[in-house]
C-alpha cells in the first residue's frame, strides 16, 4: 500500500497519496482535481485517522506538532465530577457533559486539560465568561493564558476565546490545539458557530452545558461535531449536598377585570385568525412562517399585533407586581433575583421597589459594579431582563422570582441555577414562578418545566 501524508491547510485536512478512500472514511472526504489530493473539513480529522488506521497505508501525519503542557491544578474532584470526566475519557475524549449551574463544570474542564496535557482552546459565549475562565486558569496553571476577545488577541498554548473570535480565526487556529472545550456548548448550534468545530482539527472535544437540547433541534448537529451527551445530572440529584436544597412554588395571579377584557379581546383576534386560515402552530418554525406571512397579509399582521398585546397583559399584570411586594417583604433577609421578560417592566419594578436594574442597556462597568455590590451585601436584591440567564458570574442568591419568561427549559434551568450555589448558612433556595391564570402563560409555564 502507498504512503499517505496528512497536512492541515486553512481549516481542512489535505491527504496526499490516497488513490481510493477507505469504505468507512468520512463522507466529506472528497477529491480535489486542482491539487490532485483528497480533502475534508479539519473537524473530521479524528474520524479520518480512525479509518486510515484500519488500512495497510503508511501514514505520515503532519497535522499537529504540539508541545506537552505539563500542567497541574489544585482541584480535588467530587465523586460526580470524576464520573463525568471518566465518561468523557471512555468516549474517546469526545462528548458533552450536562450538569446543573453551580456544579463545577469549569473544574471538570480544567481537569480535562490536566489529563491530556495538550494545548487547549476554551470557547465561551461572553466576555464575562472569558474573564472567569482566564482568572481560573491563571490561578491553577503555571503558564501564560491567552485571550481572544474583549479587546485582546493574545494566543498561548492554553487560550480562552469568545465564540465570535474563534469563528473569525478558526481557519488559522485549526492545527494549534489538541483539545477544544466548548462552554455553554448549545451555542454551537448556531449555523455560523458550527464552523468553529468544523475547522478545528482538535481530536479531543468537550462540551459543557446545563441544558443541551435546543428547541430548534440544532443540538443534533452539535452532537455530530462534538459528540453525544456522555454524562448528565439533574439539579435534584445534587440538591442538599453539593447544591442548595430548593423548592419551586407556582403562584397563580388573577387578571384585573380591565386586564381580562383586554387579554380576551386580543387573544380572540389571534385565535380566530388561526381558525379562519386553518393554521396550526405546533413548532417555532410554524410561528416564523406566520411572521413571514404577515408581511403580505394585513390580517396576519393584525393577528400578530393582537397576540403581542395579549402577551404583554399576561406578562406584566398588576397582580404580579403586588405579589412581588409580598415576596420581597417575606424575604427581607434573603438575597433575591427578580427575572422578567420585558425591559420596561424591569425599570417599573426598579422605580417602585428601589431595586438595582440590569438589562441589555446596562453598560458592562455598571453591571459589574451592581453585581460586586450584590456580592458584598450592599444590595440584597436585583431585577433583570434575561441578561443574567447565562454567561455572567452572578453572586450567590437564595431566592429567585420569575415574573415572566419564555417556554424554554434552558432559560428556566439557568434561572434556577442562579440560586443553587450553597450559602454559608445553608439556607434552602426558593424559586417563585408567577403565572397569570386562564391565559397562555399557564401552557408556557408547563412547557418550560
C-alpha positions as CSV (number, residue, x, y, z in Angstrom):
1,X,0.0,0.0,0.0
2,X,1.1,3.6,-0.6
3,X,2.4,6.1,1.9
4,X,-0.1,8.9,2.8
5,X,0.8,12.4,4.1
6,X,-1.7,14.4,6.1
7,X,-1.4,18.2,6.5
8,X,-3.6,21.0,7.7
9,X,-4.4,23.8,5.4
10,X,-6.9,26.6,6.1
11,X,-9.5,24.7,8.1
12,X,-9.1,21.5,6.0
13,X,-7.1,18.3,6.1
14,X,-5.2,17.5,2.9
15,X,-4.4,13.9,2.1
16,X,-1.6,13.3,-0.4
17,X,-1.1,9.9,-2.0
18,X,-4.6,8.4,-1.5
19,X,-6.0,6.7,-4.5
20,X,-9.3,5.4,-3.2
21,X,-10.8,6.4,0.2
22,X,-11.5,3.5,2.7
23,X,-15.1,2.4,2.8
24,X,-15.6,3.8,6.3
25,X,-13.9,7.1,5.6
26,X,-16.0,10.2,6.3
27,X,-18.4,11.1,3.5
28,X,-17.0,14.6,3.4
29,X,-13.6,13.3,2.1
30,X,-13.6,14.4,-1.5
31,X,-11.1,14.6,-4.3
32,X,-9.7,18.0,-5.3
33,X,-8.8,17.8,-9.0
34,X,-6.8,21.0,-8.9
35,X,-4.3,19.9,-6.3
36,X,-4.8,16.2,-7.1
37,X,-5.3,15.4,-3.4
38,X,-8.2,14.4,-1.1
39,X,-9.6,16.9,1.4
40,X,-12.1,17.1,4.2
41,X,-13.1,19.6,6.9
42,X,-10.5,19.6,9.7
43,X,-13.1,18.8,12.3
44,X,-13.3,15.2,10.9
45,X,-9.6,14.6,11.3
46,X,-10.0,12.1,14.1
47,X,-12.6,10.1,12.1
48,X,-10.3,10.1,9.1
49,X,-7.4,8.8,11.2
50,X,-9.6,6.0,12.6
51,X,-10.5,5.0,9.1
52,X,-6.9,5.1,7.8
53,X,-5.6,3.2,10.8
54,X,-7.7,0.2,9.7
55,X,-5.9,0.1,6.3
56,X,-2.4,-1.0,5.3
57,X,-1.4,2.5,4.4
58,X,1.7,4.1,6.0
59,X,0.6,7.5,7.3
60,X,2.9,10.4,7.7
61,X,0.8,12.7,9.9
62,X,2.0,16.3,9.8
63,X,-1.3,17.8,11.0
64,X,0.0,18.5,14.5
65,X,3.3,19.4,16.1
66,X,2.2,20.2,19.6
67,X,4.2,20.6,22.8
68,X,3.3,18.8,26.1
69,X,1.8,21.3,28.6
70,X,2.8,19.6,31.9
71,X,0.2,21.5,34.0
72,X,-1.3,20.6,37.4
73,X,-4.2,22.1,39.2
74,X,-5.0,22.0,42.9
75,X,-8.6,20.8,42.5
76,X,-9.8,17.6,44.1
77,X,-12.8,16.4,42.0
78,X,-16.0,15.5,43.7
79,X,-17.3,12.0,43.0
80,X,-19.8,13.0,40.3
81,X,-17.1,15.2,38.7
82,X,-14.7,12.3,38.5
83,X,-17.5,10.1,37.0
84,X,-18.2,12.8,34.4
85,X,-14.5,13.0,33.4
86,X,-14.3,9.2,33.3
87,X,-17.3,9.0,31.0
88,X,-15.7,11.6,28.6
89,X,-12.4,9.7,28.6
90,X,-14.2,6.4,28.0
91,X,-16.0,8.0,25.0
92,X,-12.6,8.7,23.4
93,X,-12.3,12.3,24.8
94,X,-15.3,13.4,22.9
95,X,-18.7,14.3,24.1
96,X,-21.0,16.7,26.1
97,X,-21.4,16.9,29.9
98,X,-24.8,18.2,31.0
99,X,-24.6,19.4,34.6
100,X,-26.5,22.0,36.6
101,X,-25.3,25.5,37.0
102,X,-23.1,25.7,40.1
103,X,-22.0,22.1,39.9
104,X,-18.4,22.9,38.8
105,X,-18.3,22.3,35.1
106,X,-15.3,24.6,34.8
107,X,-13.5,22.4,37.3
108,X,-14.1,19.3,35.1
109,X,-12.9,21.2,32.1
110,X,-9.6,22.2,33.9
111,X,-9.2,18.5,34.9
112,X,-9.6,17.5,31.3
113,X,-6.8,19.9,30.2
114,X,-4.6,18.5,33.0
115,X,-5.4,14.9,32.0
116,X,-4.5,15.4,28.3
117,X,-1.6,17.8,28.8
118,X,-2.1,19.1,25.3
119,X,-2.6,22.7,24.1
120,X,-6.2,23.7,24.6
121,X,-8.7,26.2,23.3
122,X,-11.6,27.1,25.5
123,X,-14.5,28.7,23.7
124,X,-17.1,30.7,25.6
125,X,-20.2,32.8,24.6
126,X,-19.5,36.1,26.6
127,X,-16.6,38.3,27.6
128,X,-17.8,37.8,31.3
129,X,-17.1,34.0,30.9
130,X,-13.9,34.8,29.1
131,X,-12.7,36.7,32.1
132,X,-13.9,34.0,34.5
133,X,-12.1,31.2,32.7
134,X,-8.9,33.2,32.3
135,X,-8.9,34.1,36.0
136,X,-9.5,30.4,37.0
137,X,-6.8,29.1,34.6
138,X,-4.2,31.7,35.7
139,X,-4.9,30.7,39.3
140,X,-4.4,26.9,38.6
141,X,-1.8,26.7,35.9
142,X,1.8,28.0,35.9
143,X,1.7,29.0,32.3
144,X,0.6,32.1,30.3
145,X,-3.1,32.1,29.4
146,X,-4.1,33.5,26.0
147,X,-7.2,35.6,25.3
148,X,-9.1,36.1,22.1
149,X,-11.9,38.6,22.6
150,X,-12.8,41.5,24.8
151,X,-10.2,43.7,23.1
152,X,-7.3,41.1,23.3
153,X,-5.9,38.8,20.6
154,X,-3.1,37.0,22.5
155,X,-2.5,33.4,21.6
156,X,-0.9,30.9,24.0
157,X,-0.8,27.1,24.4
158,X,-3.9,27.5,26.7
159,X,-6.2,30.1,25.2
160,X,-9.7,31.2,26.0
161,X,-11.8,32.7,23.2
162,X,-15.3,34.0,22.6
163,X,-17.3,32.2,20.0
164,X,-17.1,35.2,17.8
165,X,-13.3,35.4,17.9
166,X,-13.0,31.7,17.4
167,X,-15.2,31.9,14.4
168,X,-13.2,34.6,12.8
169,X,-9.8,32.8,13.4
170,X,-10.8,29.1,13.2
171,X,-9.0,28.5,9.9
172,X,-5.6,29.6,11.2
173,X,-6.1,28.1,14.7
174,X,-7.2,24.6,13.4
175,X,-3.8,22.8,13.9
176,X,-2.7,24.6,17.1
177,X,-4.8,22.8,19.8
178,X,-5.3,19.1,20.6
179,X,-8.3,19.8,22.9
180,X,-11.1,22.2,22.4
181,X,-13.6,22.9,25.2
182,X,-16.9,24.5,24.3
183,X,-18.5,26.1,27.3
184,X,-22.3,26.6,27.0
185,X,-21.9,24.2,24.1
186,X,-25.6,24.7,22.9
187,X,-24.4,28.0,21.4
188,X,-22.5,25.8,18.9
189,X,-25.9,25.0,17.3
190,X,-25.9,28.4,15.6
191,X,-25.1,27.8,11.9
192,X,-22.1,30.1,11.8
193,X,-20.7,28.9,15.1
194,X,-20.8,25.3,13.9
195,X,-18.0,26.2,11.5
196,X,-15.6,26.6,14.5
197,X,-15.9,22.9,15.2
198,X,-15.7,22.0,11.5
199,X,-12.4,23.9,11.0
200,X,-10.6,22.9,14.2
201,X,-8.7,19.6,13.8
202,X,-8.5,19.0,17.6
203,X,-9.3,15.3,18.1
204,X,-10.4,15.8,21.8
205,X,-13.6,17.8,22.2
206,X,-15.5,18.6,25.4
207,X,-18.9,20.3,25.6
208,X,-20.2,21.8,28.8
209,X,-23.8,22.9,29.4
210,X,-26.7,22.8,31.9
211,X,-29.2,22.2,29.1
212,X,-28.0,20.6,25.9
213,X,-31.3,20.3,23.9
214,X,-32.3,23.2,21.7
215,X,-35.9,23.9,20.7
216,X,-34.8,24.1,17.1
217,X,-33.3,20.6,17.2
218,X,-29.8,22.0,16.4
219,X,-28.3,20.0,19.3
220,X,-28.2,17.1,16.9
221,X,-25.7,19.0,14.7
222,X,-23.7,19.9,17.8
223,X,-23.5,16.2,18.7
224,X,-22.1,15.5,15.2
225,X,-19.2,17.9,15.7
226,X,-18.5,17.5,19.5
227,X,-20.0,14.2,20.5
228,X,-23.2,12.9,22.2
229,X,-24.1,13.6,25.8
230,X,-21.9,11.2,27.7
231,X,-22.8,12.2,31.3
232,X,-25.8,14.1,32.8
233,X,-27.2,15.1,36.2
234,X,-30.3,16.9,37.2
235,X,-30.2,19.6,39.9
236,X,-32.3,17.5,42.2
237,X,-29.6,14.8,42.2
238,X,-27.1,17.2,43.7
239,X,-29.5,19.3,45.9
240,X,-28.9,19.2,49.6
241,X,-25.3,18.0,49.3
242,X,-23.4,19.8,46.6
243,X,-26.1,22.3,45.7
244,X,-28.7,24.0,47.8
245,X,-31.9,22.2,48.6
246,X,-34.6,24.0,46.8
247,X,-38.3,24.5,46.3
248,X,-40.3,25.7,43.3
249,X,-43.5,27.5,44.1
250,X,-46.0,28.4,41.4
251,X,-48.0,31.5,42.4
252,X,-51.3,31.9,40.4
253,X,-52.1,35.5,39.6
254,X,-55.6,36.8,38.6
255,X,-56.0,39.5,36.0
256,X,-58.0,42.6,36.9
257,X,-61.3,43.0,35.1
258,X,-59.8,45.6,32.7
259,X,-56.8,43.3,32.0
260,X,-59.0,40.3,31.5
261,X,-61.1,42.2,28.9
262,X,-58.1,43.4,27.0
263,X,-56.4,40.0,27.1
264,X,-59.5,38.1,26.0
265,X,-60.3,40.6,23.1
266,X,-56.8,40.4,21.7
267,X,-56.3,36.7,22.2
268,X,-59.6,36.1,20.4
269,X,-58.5,38.1,17.4
270,X,-55.4,35.9,17.2
271,X,-57.1,32.6,17.6
272,X,-59.9,33.5,15.3
273,X,-57.4,34.3,12.5
274,X,-55.7,30.9,13.0
275,X,-59.0,29.1,12.8
276,X,-60.1,31.1,9.7
277,X,-56.8,30.4,8.0
278,X,-56.6,26.8,9.1
279,X,-53.1,27.4,10.6
280,X,-51.7,25.0,13.2
281,X,-48.9,26.3,15.4
282,X,-47.0,23.2,16.5
283,X,-43.5,24.5,16.4
284,X,-41.3,27.6,16.4
285,X,-40.9,27.2,12.6
286,X,-44.7,27.4,12.2
287,X,-44.7,30.7,14.1
288,X,-41.9,32.0,11.9
289,X,-43.9,31.2,8.8
290,X,-46.8,33.2,10.3
291,X,-44.5,36.1,10.8
292,X,-43.3,35.9,7.2
293,X,-47.0,35.8,6.1
294,X,-47.7,39.0,8.0
295,X,-45.5,40.8,5.6
296,X,-48.1,40.4,2.8
297,X,-51.3,39.6,4.7
298,X,-52.7,42.6,6.7
299,X,-55.0,40.2,8.7
300,X,-52.0,38.1,9.7
301,X,-50.2,41.3,10.8
302,X,-53.2,42.4,12.9
303,X,-53.4,39.0,14.5
304,X,-49.8,39.0,15.5
305,X,-50.1,42.5,16.9
306,X,-53.1,41.4,18.9
307,X,-51.2,38.4,20.2
308,X,-48.4,40.7,21.3
309,X,-50.9,42.9,23.2
310,X,-52.4,39.9,24.9
311,X,-48.9,38.7,25.8
312,X,-47.9,42.0,27.4
313,X,-51.1,41.9,29.5
314,X,-50.4,38.5,30.9
315,X,-46.7,39.0,31.5
316,X,-47.0,42.5,33.0
317,X,-50.1,42.0,35.1
318,X,-50.6,44.4,38.0
319,X,-51.2,41.3,40.3
320,X,-47.7,40.2,39.7
321,X,-46.3,43.4,40.9
322,X,-48.5,43.3,44.0
323,X,-47.5,39.7,44.8
324,X,-43.8,40.6,44.2
325,X,-44.2,43.2,47.0
326,X,-45.4,40.4,49.4
327,X,-42.5,38.1,48.4
328,X,-39.8,40.8,48.9
329,X,-41.3,41.7,52.3
330,X,-41.3,38.0,53.3
331,X,-37.7,37.6,52.2
332,X,-36.1,40.7,53.7
333,X,-33.1,38.8,55.0
334,X,-32.5,36.9,51.8
335,X,-30.7,37.6,48.6
336,X,-33.2,37.9,45.7
337,X,-33.0,38.0,41.9
338,X,-36.2,39.0,40.0
339,X,-36.4,37.9,36.4
340,X,-38.7,39.3,33.8
341,X,-39.1,39.1,30.0
342,X,-39.5,42.8,29.4
343,X,-37.1,45.7,29.9
344,X,-39.9,48.2,30.6
345,X,-41.1,46.1,33.5
346,X,-37.6,46.0,34.9
347,X,-37.5,49.7,35.1
348,X,-41.0,49.9,36.5
349,X,-40.0,47.5,39.3
350,X,-36.7,49.2,39.9
351,X,-38.6,52.5,40.4
352,X,-41.3,51.1,42.7
353,X,-39.1,48.9,44.9
354,X,-35.7,50.8,44.5
355,X,-34.1,47.7,43.0
356,X,-30.8,47.9,41.1
357,X,-31.7,47.1,37.5
358,X,-29.7,45.1,34.9
359,X,-30.8,45.0,31.2
360,X,-29.2,44.8,27.8
361,X,-29.0,48.6,28.1
362,X,-26.8,48.4,31.2
363,X,-23.1,49.1,30.5
364,X,-20.5,46.5,31.3
365,X,-18.9,48.5,34.1
366,X,-22.2,49.4,35.7
367,X,-23.3,45.8,35.6
368,X,-20.0,44.7,37.2
369,X,-20.5,47.4,39.9
370,X,-24.0,46.2,40.7
371,X,-23.0,42.6,40.9
372,X,-20.0,43.4,43.1
373,X,-22.3,45.4,45.5
374,X,-24.7,42.4,45.4
375,X,-21.8,40.1,46.3
376,X,-20.6,42.4,49.1
377,X,-24.1,42.6,50.6
378,X,-24.6,46.3,49.8
379,X,-27.6,45.2,47.7
380,X,-29.6,42.2,48.7
381,X,-31.8,42.1,45.6
382,X,-31.6,42.9,41.9
383,X,-34.1,42.9,38.9
384,X,-33.1,41.9,35.4
385,X,-34.5,41.0,32.0
386,X,-32.7,37.9,30.5
387,X,-29.2,39.3,30.9
388,X,-28.3,37.1,33.9
389,X,-29.7,33.9,32.5
390,X,-26.2,32.6,31.4
391,X,-22.7,33.7,30.7
392,X,-22.4,36.1,33.7
393,X,-20.8,35.4,37.1
394,X,-23.7,36.1,39.4
395,X,-23.1,36.2,43.2
396,X,-24.9,33.6,45.3
397,X,-28.6,34.2,45.9
398,X,-31.2,32.0,47.5
399,X,-34.4,33.4,46.2
400,X,-35.5,33.9,42.5
401,X,-38.7,35.3,41.3
402,X,-39.7,34.6,37.7
403,X,-42.4,37.2,36.8
404,X,-42.3,36.3,33.1
405,X,-40.3,34.3,30.6
406,X,-40.4,32.0,27.6
407,X,-41.3,28.4,27.4
408,X,-37.6,27.5,27.2
409,X,-36.5,24.7,29.5
410,X,-33.0,26.1,29.2
411,X,-34.0,29.6,30.4
412,X,-35.8,28.1,33.4
413,X,-32.9,25.8,34.3
414,X,-30.4,28.7,34.1
415,X,-32.6,30.9,36.3
416,X,-33.0,28.1,38.8
417,X,-29.2,27.6,38.7
418,X,-28.7,31.1,39.9
419,X,-29.9,30.2,43.4
420,X,-28.4,26.7,43.8
421,X,-24.9,27.6,44.9
422,X,-24.7,26.7,48.6
423,X,-24.7,29.6,51.0
424,X,-22.7,29.8,54.3
425,X,-25.8,29.4,56.4
426,X,-27.1,26.5,54.3
427,X,-30.5,28.2,53.7
428,X,-32.6,26.4,51.2
429,X,-33.3,28.1,47.9
430,X,-36.8,29.1,46.6
431,X,-37.9,29.9,43.1
432,X,-41.3,31.6,42.8
433,X,-42.9,31.4,39.4
434,X,-45.7,33.9,39.0
435,X,-48.3,32.7,36.4
436,X,-51.4,34.5,35.2
437,X,-54.5,32.3,35.5
438,X,-56.5,31.3,32.4
439,X,-54.0,32.6,29.9
440,X,-51.5,31.2,27.5
441,X,-48.9,31.7,30.3
442,X,-50.1,28.5,32.0
443,X,-49.1,26.5,28.9
444,X,-45.8,28.4,28.8
445,X,-45.0,27.5,32.4
446,X,-45.9,23.9,31.9
447,X,-43.7,23.6,28.8
448,X,-40.6,25.0,30.4
449,X,-40.9,22.6,33.3
